[in-house]
Amino acid sequence: MTWQQTPFADCVKDITSGNRKFKTSEYLESGIFPIIDQGNNLIGGYTNFTGVVNRKKDVVIFGDHTKLIKYIDFDFCLGADGVKVLEPKTSALNTKYLYYYLKTIQLPNAGYSRHYKFLKETNIPLPPLETQKKIADILDTADQLRSKTQELIKKYDELAQAIFIDMFGDPITNPKEWEIKKLSEVTLKITDGTHQSPKFKPQGIPFLFVSNIVNNTIQYETNSFISQEDFEIYSKRTPIEIGNILLTTVGSYGNPAIINSLRSFAFQRHIAFIKPNHNLINFKYLFAILKSDLVKTQIERDVRGVAQKTLNLSDLKDILIWVPEISFQNKYASILEKIDEQKMKMLEVANLSEQLFQSLLQRAFNGKLVR
């Protein structure tokens, strides 16, 4: 079934201009108004100041740097930079349908540059409004199934955090008086991804960006690939080894992820590479403390820049962490392994839910889901 293809600019309106934007430093943990930004979380923070986005209907948020897309149906304030607020320009376009369609668009990967310029060049298929609503309803049902699975996975993460606190105490106050060391003192290498401009290929070794670190895991899905020869050059500096840790340092900064397979990939310089000294620190313990408020507080203090906040490698190396005896760390890792086994089973269910959702997503806009 062929539907009318309408230029983006003819049916979508950018209403970002004129709204107050809140800096990350202004975010509160709780407050009257939620702040929506281009980060991974639906809500970035809160504020008690007025500045609610002026909108007439539900809107779609587009991360100009991160390419993240969010559907917002409540009053909110706007995060600082790189956020586009979009709403239908015509009554012939359903907002939820627009949201799901935008998730199917494959935009060029410009790293942490702007992507809205590419989005504006696309076309949007416009079936009858009733068809749009049916498509949105079906995708909503599949998305809810996917979300419930993700919530169960979060419960395993919360359990791991609770065990961490029980064994080691509050990482902020260090009540058990563990030894304090700089991150550089318990690692063999702290560097970043390639500073070269990759020669991208239509296929080959995945090349990852900050946007590929999602929920503290490495997502290998990408449209950017490099040759085996370039990979071998890049990997001399950052060899892919199980137990090494990546950490985002620009934009959506401070998010760690463990390399848990020997799958080949390369990555940009906005991602730090941390190689633990396994005689001093267990990588699973290191991963846990890098996610803790102790480290987050130091990173927030050290990031520099306004439009593009950056954590410098020199500051990352000086991050202070608590270092218990290695035997105690290993005990924590052993307990965590049992939790991870159950979590992996749930991740398999999540993958099936994701595959179902993506299949429906593609069928929906090919006219094969609703006729």
Contacts in CASP RR format, 6 or more apart in sequence:
PFRMAT RR
TARGET T0000
AUTHOR 0000-0000-0000
METHOD contacts of the structure
MODEL  1
MTWQQTPFADCVKDITSGNRKFKTSEYLESGIFPIIDQGNNLIGGYTNFT
GVVNRKKDVVIFGDHTKLIKYIDFDFCLGADGVKVLEPKTSALNTKYLYY
YLKTIQLPNAGYSRHYKFLKETNIPLPPLETQKKIADILDTADQLRSKTQ
ELIKKYDELAQAIFIDMFGDPITNPKEWEIKKLSEVTLKITDGTHQSPKF
KPQGIPFLFVSNIVNNTIQYETNSFISQEDFEIYSKRTPIEIGNILLTTV
GSYGNPAIINSLRSFAFQRHIAFIKPNHNLINFKYLFAILKSDLVKTQIE
RDVRGVAQKTLNLSDLKDILIWVPEISFQNKYASILEKIDEQKMKMLEVA
NLSEQLFQSLLQRAFNGKLVR
1 127 0 8 1.000
1 366 0 8 1.000
1 367 0 8 1.000
1 368 0 8 1.000
1 371 0 8 1.000
3 125 0 8 1.000
3 126 0 8 1.000
3 127 0 8 1.000
3 367 0 8 1.000
4 125 0 8 1.000
4 126 0 8 1.000
5 123 0 8 1.000
5 124 0 8 1.000
5 125 0 8 1.000
5 126 0 8 1.000
6 123 0 8 1.000
6 124 0 8 1.000
6 125 0 8 1.000
6 126 0 8 1.000
7 123 0 8 1.000
7 124 0 8 1.000
8 119 0 8 1.000
8 120 0 8 1.000
8 121 0 8 1.000
8 122 0 8 1.000
8 123 0 8 1.000
8 124 0 8 1.000
9 120 0 8 1.000
10 89 0 8 1.000
10 90 0 8 1.000
11 88 0 8 1.000
11 89 0 8 1.000
11 90 0 8 1.000
11 92 0 8 1.000
11 93 0 8 1.000
11 124 0 8 1.000
11 126 0 8 1.000
12 86 0 8 1.000
12 87 0 8 1.000
12 88 0 8 1.000
12 89 0 8 1.000
12 93 0 8 1.000
12 98 0 8 1.000
12 124 0 8 1.000
13 86 0 8 1.000
13 87 0 8 1.000
13 88 0 8 1.000
13 89 0 8 1.000
14 84 0 8 1.000
14 85 0 8 1.000
14 86 0 8 1.000
14 116 0 8 1.000
15 53 0 8 1.000
15 54 0 8 1.000
15 55 0 8 1.000
15 59 0 8 1.000
15 85 0 8 1.000
15 86 0 8 1.000
15 87 0 8 1.000
16 78 0 8 1.000
16 83 0 8 1.000
16 84 0 8 1.000
16 85 0 8 1.000
18 54 0 8 1.000
19 51 0 8 1.000
19 53 0 8 1.000
19 54 0 8 1.000
19 78 0 8 1.000
19 85 0 8 1.000
20 51 0 8 1.000
20 77 0 8 1.000
20 78 0 8 1.000
21 78 0 8 1.000
21 79 0 8 1.000
21 80 0 8 1.000
21 81 0 8 1.000
21 83 0 8 1.000
22 35 0 8 1.000
22 47 0 8 1.000
22 49 0 8 1.000
22 77 0 8 1.000
22 78 0 8 1.000
22 79 0 8 1.000
22 80 0 8 1.000
23 79 0 8 1.000
23 80 0 8 1.000
23 306 0 8 1.000
24 37 0 8 1.000
24 79 0 8 1.000
24 80 0 8 1.000
24 300 0 8 1.000
24 309 0 8 1.000
26 47 0 8 1.000
26 49 0 8 1.000
27 35 0 8 1.000
27 44 0 8 1.000
27 45 0 8 1.000
27 46 0 8 1.000
27 47 0 8 1.000
28 45 0 8 1.000
28 46 0 8 1.000
28 47 0 8 1.000
28 48 0 8 1.000
29 45 0 8 1.000
29 46 0 8 1.000
30 46 0 8 1.000
31 46 0 8 1.000
31 47 0 8 1.000
31 48 0 8 1.000
32 46 0 8 1.000
32 47 0 8 1.000
32 48 0 8 1.000
33 46 0 8 1.000
33 47 0 8 1.000
33 48 0 8 1.000
33 49 0 8 1.000
33 50 0 8 1.000
33 51 0 8 1.000
33 52 0 8 1.000
33 75 0 8 1.000
33 76 0 8 1.000
33 77 0 8 1.000
34 43 0 8 1.000
34 44 0 8 1.000
34 45 0 8 1.000
34 46 0 8 1.000
34 74 0 8 1.000
34 76 0 8 1.000
34 77 0 8 1.000
35 43 0 8 1.000
35 44 0 8 1.000
35 45 0 8 1.000
35 46 0 8 1.000
35 47 0 8 1.000
35 76 0 8 1.000
35 77 0 8 1.000
35 78 0 8 1.000
35 79 0 8 1.000
36 42 0 8 1.000
36 43 0 8 1.000
36 44 0 8 1.000
36 61 0 8 1.000
36 70 0 8 1.000
36 72 0 8 1.000
36 76 0 8 1.000
36 77 0 8 1.000
36 78 0 8 1.000
36 79 0 8 1.000
36 83 0 8 1.000
37 44 0 8 1.000
37 78 0 8 1.000
37 79 0 8 1.000
37 80 0 8 1.000
37 83 0 8 1.000
38 61 0 8 1.000
38 62 0 8 1.000
38 63 0 8 1.000
38 64 0 8 1.000
38 65 0 8 1.000
38 66 0 8 1.000
38 68 0 8 1.000
38 79 0 8 1.000
38 82 0 8 1.000
38 83 0 8 1.000
38 252 0 8 1.000
39 63 0 8 1.000
39 66 0 8 1.000
39 68 0 8 1.000
39 252 0 8 1.000
40 68 0 8 1.000
40 214 0 8 1.000
40 215 0 8 1.000
40 252 0 8 1.000
40 255 0 8 1.000
42 70 0 8 1.000
43 76 0 8 1.000
44 79 0 8 1.000
47 77 0 8 1.000
49 77 0 8 1.000
51 77 0 8 1.000
52 75 0 8 1.000
52 76 0 8 1.000
52 77 0 8 1.000
53 59 0 8 1.000
53 75 0 8 1.000
53 76 0 8 1.000
53 77 0 8 1.000
53 78 0 8 1.000
53 85 0 8 1.000
55 85 0 8 1.000
55 87 0 8 1.000
56 87 0 8 1.000
57 87 0 8 1.000
57 88 0 8 1.000
57 95 0 8 1.000
58 71 0 8 1.000
58 72 0 8 1.000
58 73 0 8 1.000
58 87 0 8 1.000
58 95 0 8 1.000
58 96 0 8 1.000
59 72 0 8 1.000
59 85 0 8 1.000
59 86 0 8 1.000
59 87 0 8 1.000
59 95 0 8 1.000
60 69 0 8 1.000
60 70 0 8 1.000
60 71 0 8 1.000
60 72 0 8 1.000
60 85 0 8 1.000
60 86 0 8 1.000
60 87 0 8 1.000
60 95 0 8 1.000
60 98 0 8 1.000
60 99 0 8 1.000
60 102 0 8 1.000
61 68 0 8 1.000
61 69 0 8 1.000
61 70 0 8 1.000
61 71 0 8 1.000
61 72 0 8 1.000
61 83 0 8 1.000
61 84 0 8 1.000
61 85 0 8 1.000
61 86 0 8 1.000
62 68 0 8 1.000
62 69 0 8 1.000
62 83 0 8 1.000
62 84 0 8 1.000
62 86 0 8 1.000
62 102 0 8 1.000
62 115 0 8 1.000
62 116 0 8 1.000
62 119 0 8 1.000
63 69 0 8 1.000
63 82 0 8 1.000
63 83 0 8 1.000
63 84 0 8 1.000
63 115 0 8 1.000
63 116 0 8 1.000
64 82 0 8 1.000
64 83 0 8 1.000
64 84 0 8 1.000
64 114 0 8 1.000
64 115 0 8 1.000
64 116 0 8 1.000
65 81 0 8 1.000
65 82 0 8 1.000
65 111 0 8 1.000
65 112 0 8 1.000
65 113 0 8 1.000
65 114 0 8 1.000
65 115 0 8 1.000
65 251 0 8 1.000
65 308 0 8 1.000
66 210 0 8 1.000
66 211 0 8 1.000
66 251 0 8 1.000
66 252 0 8 1.000
67 107 0 8 1.000
67 115 0 8 1.000
67 211 0 8 1.000
68 211 0 8 1.000
69 99 0 8 1.000
69 102 0 8 1.000
69 103 0 8 1.000
71 95 0 8 1.000
71 96 0 8 1.000
71 99 0 8 1.000
78 85 0 8 1.000
81 306 0 8 1.000
81 307 0 8 1.000
81 308 0 8 1.000
82 114 0 8 1.000
84 116 0 8 1.000
86 98 0 8 1.000
87 95 0 8 1.000
88 94 0 8 1.000
88 95 0 8 1.000
88 98 0 8 1.000
91 129 0 8 1.000
92 126 0 8 1.000
92 129 0 8 1.000
93 124 0 8 1.000
93 126 0 8 1.000
93 129 0 8 1.000
93 132 0 8 1.000
94 129 0 8 1.000
94 132 0 8 1.000
94 133 0 8 1.000
94 136 0 8 1.000
96 133 0 8 1.000
96 136 0 8 1.000
96 140 0 8 1.000
97 132 0 8 1.000
97 133 0 8 1.000
97 135 0 8 1.000
97 136 0 8 1.000
98 124 0 8 1.000
99 136 0 8 1.000
100 135 0 8 1.000
100 136 0 8 1.000
100 139 0 8 1.000
100 361 0 8 1.000
100 364 0 8 1.000
101 124 0 8 1.000
101 125 0 8 1.000
101 365 0 8 1.000
102 119 0 8 1.000
103 361 0 8 1.000
104 361 0 8 1.000
104 362 0 8 1.000
104 365 0 8 1.000
105 119 0 8 1.000
105 122 0 8 1.000
106 223 0 8 1.000
107 115 0 8 1.000
107 118 0 8 1.000
107 119 0 8 1.000
108 115 0 8 1.000
108 118 0 8 1.000
108 223 0 8 1.000
109 209 0 8 1.000
109 222 0 8 1.000
109 223 0 8 1.000
109 224 0 8 1.000
110 118 0 8 1.000
111 209 0 8 1.000
111 210 0 8 1.000
111 211 0 8 1.000
111 268 0 8 1.000
111 270 0 8 1.000
112 209 0 8 1.000
112 210 0 8 1.000
112 250 0 8 1.000
112 251 0 8 1.000
112 270 0 8 1.000
112 308 0 8 1.000
125 365 0 8 1.000
126 132 0 8 1.000
127 135 0 8 1.000
127 367 0 8 1.000
127 370 0 8 1.000
131 370 0 8 1.000
134 370 0 8 1.000
135 364 0 8 1.000
135 365 0 8 1.000
135 369 0 8 1.000
135 370 0 8 1.000
138 360 0 8 1.000
138 364 0 8 1.000
138 369 0 8 1.000
138 370 0 8 1.000
139 357 0 8 1.000
139 360 0 8 1.000
139 361 0 8 1.000
139 364 0 8 1.000
142 353 0 8 1.000
142 356 0 8 1.000
142 357 0 8 1.000
142 360 0 8 1.000
143 357 0 8 1.000
145 353 0 8 1.000
145 356 0 8 1.000
145 357 0 8 1.000
146 350 0 8 1.000
146 353 0 8 1.000
146 354 0 8 1.000
146 356 0 8 1.000
146 357 0 8 1.000
149 346 0 8 1.000
149 349 0 8 1.000
149 350 0 8 1.000
149 353 0 8 1.000
150 350 0 8 1.000
152 346 0 8 1.000
153 343 0 8 1.000
153 346 0 8 1.000
153 347 0 8 1.000
153 350 0 8 1.000
156 339 0 8 1.000
156 340 0 8 1.000
156 342 0 8 1.000
156 343 0 8 1.000
156 346 0 8 1.000
157 343 0 8 1.000
159 339 0 8 1.000
160 288 0 8 1.000
160 336 0 8 1.000
160 339 0 8 1.000
161 288 0 8 1.000
163 332 0 8 1.000
163 335 0 8 1.000
163 336 0 8 1.000
163 339 0 8 1.000
164 288 0 8 1.000
164 292 0 8 1.000
164 332 0 8 1.000
167 328 0 8 1.000
167 331 0 8 1.000
167 332 0 8 1.000
168 176 0 8 1.000
168 178 0 8 1.000
168 322 0 8 1.000
168 324 0 8 1.000
168 328 0 8 1.000
168 332 0 8 1.000
169 175 0 8 1.000
169 176 0 8 1.000
171 289 0 8 1.000
171 292 0 8 1.000
171 293 0 8 1.000
171 294 0 8 1.000
171 295 0 8 1.000
171 322 0 8 1.000
172 292 0 8 1.000
172 293 0 8 1.000
172 294 0 8 1.000
172 297 0 8 1.000
174 180 0 8 1.000
174 322 0 8 1.000
176 324 0 8 1.000
178 322 0 8 1.000
178 323 0 8 1.000
178 324 0 8 1.000
179 322 0 8 1.000
179 323 0 8 1.000
179 324 0 8 1.000
180 320 0 8 1.000
180 321 0 8 1.000
180 322 0 8 1.000
180 323 0 8 1.000
181 320 0 8 1.000
181 321 0 8 1.000
181 323 0 8 1.000
182 317 0 8 1.000
182 318 0 8 1.000
182 319 0 8 1.000
182 320 0 8 1.000
182 321 0 8 1.000
183 190 0 8 1.000
183 274 0 8 1.000
183 316 0 8 1.000
183 317 0 8 1.000
183 318 0 8 1.000
183 319 0 8 1.000
183 320 0 8 1.000
183 321 0 8 1.000
184 190 0 8 1.000
184 317 0 8 1.000
184 318 0 8 1.000
185 280 0 8 1.000
186 276 0 8 1.000
186 277 0 8 1.000
186 280 0 8 1.000
186 281 0 8 1.000
186 286 0 8 1.000
186 321 0 8 1.000
186 323 0 8 1.000
187 274 0 8 1.000
187 275 0 8 1.000
187 276 0 8 1.000
187 277 0 8 1.000
187 281 0 8 1.000
188 275 0 8 1.000
188 276 0 8 1.000
188 277 0 8 1.000
189 273 0 8 1.000
189 274 0 8 1.000
189 275 0 8 1.000
190 272 0 8 1.000
190 273 0 8 1.000
190 274 0 8 1.000
190 275 0 8 1.000
190 313 0 8 1.000
190 316 0 8 1.000
190 317 0 8 1.000
191 237 0 8 1.000
191 238 0 8 1.000
191 272 0 8 1.000
191 273 0 8 1.000
191 313 0 8 1.000
192 249 0 8 1.000
192 269 0 8 1.000
192 270 0 8 1.000
192 271 0 8 1.000
192 272 0 8 1.000
192 273 0 8 1.000
192 313 0 8 1.000
193 234 0 8 1.000
193 237 0 8 1.000
193 238 0 8 1.000
193 266 0 8 1.000
193 267 0 8 1.000
193 268 0 8 1.000
193 269 0 8 1.000
193 270 0 8 1.000
193 271 0 8 1.000
193 272 0 8 1.000
193 273 0 8 1.000
194 234 0 8 1.000
194 237 0 8 1.000
194 238 0 8 1.000
194 266 0 8 1.000
194 267 0 8 1.000
194 268 0 8 1.000
194 269 0 8 1.000
195 269 0 8 1.000
196 234 0 8 1.000
198 207 0 8 1.000
198 224 0 8 1.000
198 226 0 8 1.000
198 230 0 8 1.000
198 266 0 8 1.000
199 226 0 8 1.000
199 227 0 8 1.000
199 230 0 8 1.000
200 207 0 8 1.000
200 224 0 8 1.000
200 225 0 8 1.000
200 226 0 8 1.000
201 225 0 8 1.000
201 226 0 8 1.000
201 227 0 8 1.000
202 225 0 8 1.000
203 225 0 8 1.000
204 225 0 8 1.000
204 226 0 8 1.000
204 227 0 8 1.000
204 228 0 8 1.000
205 225 0 8 1.000
205 226 0 8 1.000
205 227 0 8 1.000
205 228 0 8 1.000
205 230 0 8 1.000
205 231 0 8 1.000
205 264 0 8 1.000
205 265 0 8 1.000
205 266 0 8 1.000
206 220 0 8 1.000
206 222 0 8 1.000
206 224 0 8 1.000
206 225 0 8 1.000
206 264 0 8 1.000
206 265 0 8 1.000
206 266 0 8 1.000
207 222 0 8 1.000
207 224 0 8 1.000
207 225 0 8 1.000
207 226 0 8 1.000
207 265 0 8 1.000
207 266 0 8 1.000
207 267 0 8 1.000
207 268 0 8 1.000
208 218 0 8 1.000
208 219 0 8 1.000
208 220 0 8 1.000
208 222 0 8 1.000
208 224 0 8 1.000
208 265 0 8 1.000
208 266 0 8 1.000
208 267 0 8 1.000
208 268 0 8 1.000
208 271 0 8 1.000
209 222 0 8 1.000
209 224 0 8 1.000
209 267 0 8 1.000
209 268 0 8 1.000
209 270 0 8 1.000
209 271 0 8 1.000
210 248 0 8 1.000
210 250 0 8 1.000
210 251 0 8 1.000
210 252 0 8 1.000
210 268 0 8 1.000
210 270 0 8 1.000
210 271 0 8 1.000
211 252 0 8 1.000
212 218 0 8 1.000
212 219 0 8 1.000
212 220 0 8 1.000
212 221 0 8 1.000
212 222 0 8 1.000
212 267 0 8 1.000
213 219 0 8 1.000
213 246 0 8 1.000
213 248 0 8 1.000
213 252 0 8 1.000
213 255 0 8 1.000
213 257 0 8 1.000
213 271 0 8 1.000
216 255 0 8 1.000
216 256 0 8 1.000
216 257 0 8 1.000
216 287 0 8 1.000
216 291 0 8 1.000
217 257 0 8 1.000
218 246 0 8 1.000
218 257 0 8 1.000
218 259 0 8 1.000
218 265 0 8 1.000
220 263 0 8 1.000
220 265 0 8 1.000
226 234 0 8 1.000
226 266 0 8 1.000
230 266 0 8 1.000
231 264 0 8 1.000
231 265 0 8 1.000
231 266 0 8 1.000
234 266 0 8 1.000
235 264 0 8 1.000
235 266 0 8 1.000
238 266 0 8 1.000
238 267 0 8 1.000
238 273 0 8 1.000
240 259 0 8 1.000
240 262 0 8 1.000
240 263 0 8 1.000
240 264 0 8 1.000
240 265 0 8 1.000
241 259 0 8 1.000
241 262 0 8 1.000
241 275 0 8 1.000
242 259 0 8 1.000
242 260 0 8 1.000
242 261 0 8 1.000
242 262 0 8 1.000
243 258 0 8 1.000
243 259 0 8 1.000
243 260 0 8 1.000
243 276 0 8 1.000
243 283 0 8 1.000
244 258 0 8 1.000
244 259 0 8 1.000
244 273 0 8 1.000
244 274 0 8 1.000
244 275 0 8 1.000
244 276 0 8 1.000
244 283 0 8 1.000
245 256 0 8 1.000
245 257 0 8 1.000
245 258 0 8 1.000
245 259 0 8 1.000
245 273 0 8 1.000
245 274 0 8 1.000
245 276 0 8 1.000
245 283 0 8 1.000
245 286 0 8 1.000
245 287 0 8 1.000
245 290 0 8 1.000
246 256 0 8 1.000
246 257 0 8 1.000
246 259 0 8 1.000
246 267 0 8 1.000
246 271 0 8 1.000
246 272 0 8 1.000
246 273 0 8 1.000
246 274 0 8 1.000
247 254 0 8 1.000
247 255 0 8 1.000
247 256 0 8 1.000
247 257 0 8 1.000
247 271 0 8 1.000
247 272 0 8 1.000
247 274 0 8 1.000
247 290 0 8 1.000
247 316 0 8 1.000
248 254 0 8 1.000
248 255 0 8 1.000
248 270 0 8 1.000
248 271 0 8 1.000
248 272 0 8 1.000
249 270 0 8 1.000
249 271 0 8 1.000
249 272 0 8 1.000
249 310 0 8 1.000
249 311 0 8 1.000
249 312 0 8 1.000
249 313 0 8 1.000
249 316 0 8 1.000
250 270 0 8 1.000
250 308 0 8 1.000
250 309 0 8 1.000
250 310 0 8 1.000
250 311 0 8 1.000
251 270 0 8 1.000
251 308 0 8 1.000
251 309 0 8 1.000
251 310 0 8 1.000
253 299 0 8 1.000
253 303 0 8 1.000
253 309 0 8 1.000
253 310 0 8 1.000
253 311 0 8 1.000
254 290 0 8 1.000
254 296 0 8 1.000
254 299 0 8 1.000
254 311 0 8 1.000
256 274 0 8 1.000
256 287 0 8 1.000
256 290 0 8 1.000
256 291 0 8 1.000
258 283 0 8 1.000
258 284 0 8 1.000
258 287 0 8 1.000
267 273 0 8 1.000
272 311 0 8 1.000
272 313 0 8 1.000
272 316 0 8 1.000
274 286 0 8 1.000
276 282 0 8 1.000
276 283 0 8 1.000
276 286 0 8 1.000
279 326 0 8 1.000
280 323 0 8 1.000
280 326 0 8 1.000
281 323 0 8 1.000
281 326 0 8 1.000
281 329 0 8 1.000
282 326 0 8 1.000
282 329 0 8 1.000
282 330 0 8 1.000
282 332 0 8 1.000
282 333 0 8 1.000
284 329 0 8 1.000
284 332 0 8 1.000
284 333 0 8 1.000
284 336 0 8 1.000
285 324 0 8 1.000
285 329 0 8 1.000
285 332 0 8 1.000
285 333 0 8 1.000
286 321 0 8 1.000
288 332 0 8 1.000
288 336 0 8 1.000
289 295 0 8 1.000
289 321 0 8 1.000
289 322 0 8 1.000
290 321 0 8 1.000
294 320 0 8 1.000
294 321 0 8 1.000
294 322 0 8 1.000
295 319 0 8 1.000
295 321 0 8 1.000
298 319 0 8 1.000
298 320 0 8 1.000
299 311 0 8 1.000
299 316 0 8 1.000
299 319 0 8 1.000
302 311 0 8 1.000
302 312 0 8 1.000
302 315 0 8 1.000
302 316 0 8 1.000
302 319 0 8 1.000
303 309 0 8 1.000
303 310 0 8 1.000
303 311 0 8 1.000
304 310 0 8 1.000
304 311 0 8 1.000
304 312 0 8 1.000
360 369 0 8 1.000
363 369 0 8 1.000
364 370 0 8 1.000
END
